[in-house]
Amino acid sequence: MKVLLVRPARIKQAVTLGEFMYSEPIGLEMVYAMLENQHHVEIVDMMSEKITLEDKLKAFQPEVVGITSLCIDVFAVRALAEAVKKYDPSIITMVGGTQSFLNPEAFFTETIDHVMKYTNTENMTTLFGYLQRGEQPPIIHGICSGVNDFKTTDKCGMNQYVHPNRKATAKYRRQYSYFGYRPCAIMGTSQGCSKTCSFCLRWRIEGATERYLPMDFVKEEIRSIEEDNIMVFDNDFLHNGDRIEELCNFLQEEGIHKNFICYASVNSILSNKEVIKRFTKLGLSTVLVGYETFKEEELKKYQKKSSTDDNLNASQFLKEIGLDVWASFMIHPDWSVADFKEFRRYLKKLNPEISTFSPLTPFPNLPLYNEYKDRLLIQKEEYEKWSFGQVTINPSKMSLRKYYYEILKTILYVNLVRNNILYMISRFGITSILRLFKGSIKAFIKYIQLMMQ
């Protein structure tokens, strides 16, 4: 069968970092790898393509169109599916991605035939077997099909990590970036996370324990990546010191020189200092650390495994070994004006190279959503507003307008005072800084508009 895999055009993610984060569609690349031996598959990245979807449909003439989704993509995905069916009602439409797992009902429409709650070799092979024979599929694990009234089994599952076919996105790869590292590939070495932070989506999708991919698999992934920059998107890449030690041995023995960027928890940083020092000398250049807040009670409520003093100790250690830190924080809806001031003082103490922050966002179908349900400012079905950039919970200590005003003040402080412009210019060049500035201006204008509303 001819299968077209589509990433929809969307607003690039990151509230104040604009176009710094535009990563490769690795989920589509893995689906491509699952299908390529039996089918004719092509990926179209609508974030990069200049041609329309209709032009692509005419040129490729697919029998199946698969579309990936994030939480904010629902309307864009629905529109694409409608366009496909309008062009040719016989084309089979499928949707997968984050939103399909968290809220598959968002895609239960007449123009979407199959919603993939999760994707693995088994359910993909089963589904495409029926499609190729022209038969209606039965209920399949992890797949909600319209012909079955979108019912699926109760069997729990998760997306399978296979070697992605990165050649499938060859014409786009020079554009893929991660916070200024460009071009940048992304990869994983494990799934799941035992930190189980209350606000986090990832461990609810992947599980509450780390399941490590075999190190031989990880090594082969690194060997196959042509880009100089690699973002490892494990929830907490520095969690296991023994695996990092083995990775360091591999990099040293094979003479591999890459820039590695990763997510890391404060707890893991403080538990694995020596091996992190070694890894820094072998290519680890930047860690993204979720410090989250300056308040002990909020860290406990978020189920973080660290304290505010731990945050400061980790920050000092990372400064000592010369490892760049991109810190992330969440603005709580119960902050007062004094809290915003204290947050800015705490940020000065931590002194990361780059800081980002977003309002606490209780995504639908998660426990945090139920906790704040009576204070929500947007409806569950207003998908495009669940973007980390918009305030979704009514503030308790001030008016919403005043709350947005405090956010604006903090944006100015972070971007004009705290973010290290000289560091960013030396690391990423003036062109990237101009993109950052453009993104920051857009975010600033957006918050002014929201404040005035």
C-alpha positions in Angstrom: 0.0 0.0 0.0 1.0 3.6 -0.5 1.2 5.3 2.9 1.7 9.1 3.4 2.8 10.1 7.0 2.1 13.7 7.8 3.2 16.1 10.5 0.8 19.1 10.6 2.0 22.7 10.5 1.8 24.1 14.0 3.0 26.9 16.2 6.5 25.9 17.2 6.7 24.9 20.8 8.3 26.9 23.6 6.8 30.1 25.0 9.8 32.4 24.9 12.3 30.5 22.7 10.4 30.9 19.5 12.0 28.8 16.7 14.7 27.3 18.9 12.8 24.0 19.3 11.9 22.3 16.0 12.7 18.7 16.4 12.5 15.9 13.9 9.3 13.8 13.8 10.8 10.7 15.3 7.5 9.1 15.9 6.7 9.2 12.1 10.2 7.9 11.4 9.6 4.9 13.6 6.2 4.2 11.9 8.0 4.5 8.6 10.5 1.9 9.7 7.7 -0.4 10.8 6.0 -0.2 7.4 8.7 0.3 4.8 9.5 -3.4 4.1 5.9 -4.1 3.1 4.6 -0.8 1.9 5.6 2.3 -0.1 5.9 5.0 2.6 6.7 8.7 2.5 6.9 11.4 5.2 5.7 14.9 4.5 6.6 17.6 7.2 4.1 20.4 6.7 6.2 22.6 9.0 8.8 22.7 6.3 6.9 22.0 3.0 5.9 24.8 0.7 3.4 22.7 -1.3 -0.1 22.1 -0.1 -1.4 18.8 1.2 -3.7 18.5 -1.9 -0.7 18.9 -4.2 1.1 16.1 -2.2 -2.0 13.9 -2.5 -2.1 14.4 -6.2 1.6 13.6 -6.6 1.8 10.6 -4.3 -1.7 9.1 -4.6 -1.7 7.4 -1.2 -4.1 4.8 0.0 -3.5 5.6 3.6 -2.7 8.9 5.3 -1.3 8.9 8.9 -1.2 12.1 10.8 0.7 12.7 14.1 -0.6 14.9 16.9 0.4 16.9 19.9 -2.1 18.2 22.5 -2.7 21.5 20.7 -3.0 19.9 17.2 -6.6 18.6 17.3 -8.2 21.1 15.0 -5.2 21.1 12.6 -5.3 17.3 12.4 -9.1 17.2 11.9 -8.8 19.7 9.1 -6.1 17.6 7.4 -8.3 14.5 7.7 -11.2 16.4 6.2 -9.1 17.6 3.4 -7.9 14.1 2.6 -11.5 12.7 2.6 -12.6 15.6 0.4 -9.9 14.9 -2.1 -10.7 11.1 -2.1 -13.1 9.6 0.4 -11.6 6.1 -0.2 -8.3 7.1 1.4 -7.9 5.6 4.8 -7.0 8.2 7.5 -5.2 7.4 10.8 -4.1 9.6 13.7 -1.4 8.9 16.3 0.7 10.8 18.8 0.4 12.3 22.2 -3.2 13.5 22.0 -4.3 10.2 20.6 -3.1 8.5 23.8 -4.3 11.2 26.3 -7.6 12.0 24.6 -8.4 9.7 21.7 -12.1 10.9 21.8 -11.0 14.2 20.2 -10.5 12.3 17.0 -13.6 10.2 16.9 -15.0 11.9 13.8 -16.4 10.7 10.4 -13.2 11.7 8.6 -10.8 9.8 10.8 -10.9 6.0 10.4 -8.4 4.8 13.0 -7.0 6.4 16.1 -3.8 4.9 17.4 -3.7 5.1 21.2 -0.2 3.6 20.9 1.8 2.1 18.1 3.9 -1.0 18.0 5.0 -3.5 15.3 2.2 -6.0 16.3 -0.8 -3.8 16.1 0.5 -2.0 13.0 1.1 -5.3 11.2 -2.3 -6.6 12.2 -4.1 -3.5 11.0 -2.3 -3.1 7.7 -2.9 -6.8 7.0 -6.6 -6.2 7.1 -6.4 -3.0 5.1 -4.3 -4.6 2.4 -6.8 -7.3 2.0 -9.6 -4.8 1.8 -11.2 -6.2 5.0 -12.7 -4.4 7.9 -10.4 -4.9 10.9 -11.7 -6.3 14.2 -11.0 -4.7 17.5 -7.2 -4.5 17.8 -5.1 -3.6 20.9 -4.3 0.1 21.1 -6.4 1.0 18.0 -9.8 2.8 18.0 -11.4 2.2 14.6 -14.5 3.9 13.4 -15.9 0.6 12.0 -15.9 -0.7 15.6 -17.5 2.5 17.0 -13.9 3.5 18.1 -13.8 0.8 20.7 -10.6 -0.9 21.7 -9.5 -3.4 24.3 -8.6 -2.6 27.9 -5.0 -3.9 27.3 -2.5 -1.3 28.4 0.3 -0.6 26.0 2.8 2.0 24.9 4.5 3.2 21.8 7.3 0.9 20.7 10.8 2.4 20.2 12.4 0.9 17.1 15.3 2.3 15.1 13.8 5.3 13.2 14.5 5.6 9.5 16.1 9.1 9.5 16.7 8.9 5.8 12.9 9.3 5.4 13.3 13.0 6.5 16.6 13.6 4.7 15.3 16.8 2.8 14.2 18.4 6.1 17.0 17.4 8.4 19.1 20.6 8.2 16.1 22.5 9.6 15.7 20.4 12.7 16.9 22.1 15.8 16.7 21.9 19.6 17.1 25.1 21.5 19.7 26.5 19.1 21.6 23.3 18.3 21.0 23.0 14.5 20.9 20.6 12.8 20.0 18.3 15.7 18.8 14.7 15.8 16.8 13.3 18.7 16.8 9.8 20.2 15.8 7.9 23.3 17.6 5.3 25.4 14.8 4.4 27.8 11.0 4.8 28.3 9.2 5.6 31.5 10.2 7.5 34.6 10.2 6.7 38.3 10.1 10.3 39.4 6.3 10.4 38.7 6.0 14.2 39.0 2.3 15.1 39.4 2.2 17.5 36.4 4.1 15.3 34.0 2.6 13.7 30.9 5.5 11.5 29.9 5.5 8.9 32.7 1.7 8.5 32.4 2.2 7.6 28.8 5.4 5.5 29.2 5.0 4.1 32.7 6.3 4.8 36.2 9.5 2.9 36.0 12.5 3.2 33.6 12.6 0.5 30.9 16.0 0.7 29.3 16.7 0.0 25.7 19.7 -2.4 25.3 23.0 -0.5 25.2 23.9 -2.2 21.9 20.7 -0.7 20.5 21.7 2.7 21.9 25.2 2.5 20.5 23.9 1.6 17.1 21.5 4.6 17.2 24.5 7.0 18.0 26.6 5.4 15.2 23.8 5.9 12.7 23.2 9.6 13.4 25.0 12.0 11.1 24.3 15.2 12.9 26.9 16.6 15.3 24.1 17.4 17.8 22.0 14.8 19.6 19.1 15.5 21.9 18.4 12.6 24.2 14.7 12.9 25.1 14.6 10.4 28.0 12.6 11.9 30.9 15.8 11.8 33.0 18.8 10.7 31.0 21.3 10.9 33.8 19.2 8.6 36.1 21.5 5.5 35.8 25.2 6.2 36.5 26.3 2.7 35.3 24.7 3.2 31.9 26.2 6.7 31.5 29.6 5.1 32.4 29.1 2.5 29.7 28.1 5.2 27.3 31.3 7.2 28.1 33.4 4.1 27.5 31.8 3.6 24.1 32.3 7.2 23.1 35.9 7.1 24.2 36.7 3.8 22.6 35.2 4.6 19.2 36.3 8.2 19.1 32.8 9.6 18.7 32.5 13.3 19.1 29.0 14.7 19.4 27.2 17.4 21.4 24.7 15.8 23.7 21.7 17.6 25.1 19.4 15.9 27.6 16.8 16.2 30.3 18.1 15.6 33.9 16.6 15.8 37.3 18.2 17.5 40.3 18.2 14.2 42.1 20.1 12.4 39.4 22.6 15.2 39.0 23.5 15.1 42.7 23.6 11.3 42.7 26.0 10.8 39.7 28.4 13.7 40.0 31.6 11.9 38.9 30.2 10.2 35.8 28.5 13.5 34.8 31.9 15.2 35.0 33.4 12.5 32.7 30.5 12.7 30.3 30.9 16.5 30.1 34.4 15.9 28.8 33.1 13.4 26.2 30.4 15.5 24.7 27.6 16.3 27.2 27.2 20.0 26.6 23.8 21.0 28.0 21.2 19.7 30.5 17.6 20.8 30.7 16.7 20.8 34.4 13.2 21.2 35.8 13.8 23.2 39.0 10.1 24.1 38.8 9.7 26.4 41.8 11.3 28.2 44.7 8.8 26.9 47.2 9.3 23.7 49.2 5.6 23.0 49.6 5.1 23.2 45.8 8.0 20.8 45.2 6.3 18.3 47.6 3.0 18.8 45.9 4.5 18.2 42.5 6.1 15.0 43.9 9.6 16.2 43.1 12.3 14.1 44.7 14.4 17.2 45.5 14.3 20.4 47.6 15.0 24.0 46.9 18.5 23.6 48.6 19.1 20.6 46.3 18.3 22.8 43.3 20.9 25.3 44.5 23.5 22.6 45.1 22.9 21.1 41.7 23.2 24.5 40.1 26.5 25.2 41.9 27.9 21.8 40.8 26.9 22.3 37.2 28.6 25.7 37.2 31.8 24.2 38.6 32.1 21.6 35.9 31.2 24.1 33.1 28.0 22.3 32.0 25.4 24.6 30.5 22.0 24.6 32.2 18.6 25.4 30.6 16.2 25.7 33.5 12.5 25.3 33.4 9.9 26.5 36.0 6.2 26.5 36.5 4.2 29.5 37.6 1.6 28.4 40.2 -1.9 29.9 40.0 -1.7 30.6 43.8 1.3 32.9 43.6 1.1 36.4 45.0 2.9 39.5 43.8 5.5 38.8 46.6 5.9 35.2 45.2 6.7 36.5 41.8 9.4 38.8 43.3 10.8 35.9 45.3 10.8 33.7 42.2 12.9 36.2 40.4 15.3 36.4 43.3 15.6 32.6 43.4 16.3 32.6 39.7 19.2 35.0 40.2 20.6 32.5 42.8 20.4 29.6 40.4 21.8 31.7 37.6 21.2 29.2 34.7 22.4 30.1 31.2 18.8 30.1 29.9 15.5 30.0 31.7 12.0 29.2 30.5 8.8 29.1 32.5 5.1 28.4 31.8 1.9 28.5 33.8 1.0 25.2 35.6 -1.2 23.4 33.1 -3.5 20.6 34.3 -4.1 18.6 31.1 -7.5 16.9 30.6 -7.8 13.2 31.7 -5.0 13.6 34.3 -5.5 13.9 38.1 -4.3 17.5 38.2 -7.2 18.4 35.9 -9.7 17.1 38.4 -8.0 19.0 41.2 -8.4 22.3 39.4 -11.5 21.6 37.5 -13.6 24.2 39.3 -11.0 26.9 38.6 -10.4 26.3 34.9 -10.5 29.2 32.5 -10.8 27.2 29.3 -12.9 24.3 28.2 -11.5 20.8 27.6 -12.4 21.1 23.9 -10.4 24.3 23.4 -7.5 22.2 22.4 -5.3 24.9 20.9 -5.2 26.7 24.3 -3.7 23.8 26.2 -0.2 24.9 25.1 1.8 25.7 28.3 1.7 29.3 27.2 -1.7 30.4 28.3 -3.0 30.6 31.9 -5.6 27.9 32.3 -6.3 28.1 36.1 -7.9 31.1 37.6 -5.4 32.8 40.0 -6.4 32.9 43.6 -4.3 35.9 44.9 -4.9 38.5 42.2 -7.0 39.2 39.2 -6.2 37.4 35.9 -5.1 40.7 34.4 -2.7 41.4 37.2 -1.4 37.8 37.0 -0.6 38.3 33.3 1.1 41.6 34.2 3.3 39.7 36.7 4.1 37.2 34.0 5.0 40.0 31.6 7.4 41.5 34.1 9.0 38.1 34.6 9.4 37.6 30.8 11.2 40.9 30.6 13.4 40.1 33.6 14.3 36.7 32.2 15.0 37.8 28.6 16.7 41.1 29.3 18.5 40.4 32.6 18.8 36.7 33.4 19.2 34.9 30.0 22.9 35.1 29.0 22.8 36.8 25.6 26.6 36.6 25.2 26.5 32.9 25.9 23.8 32.4 23.4 25.6 34.4 20.7 28.8 32.5 21.2 27.1 29.2 21.3 24.5 29.6 18.6 25.3 32.7 16.5 23.5 35.9 15.9 21.0 34.4 13.5 19.7 32.1 16.3 19.5 35.0 18.7 17.4 37.0 16.2 15.0 34.0 16.0 14.9 33.9 19.8 14.2 37.6 19.9 11.4 37.2 17.4 9.9 34.4 19.4 10.1 36.4 22.6 8.4 39.4 21.0 5.6 37.1 19.8 5.2 35.7 23.3 5.3 39.2 24.8 2.6 40.5 22.5 0.5 37.3 23.1 0.6 37.9 26.9 -0.3 41.6 26.4 -3.3 40.5 24.3 -4.4 38.0 26.9 -3.9 40.5 29.7 -6.1 43.0 27.9 -8.8 40.4 27.3 
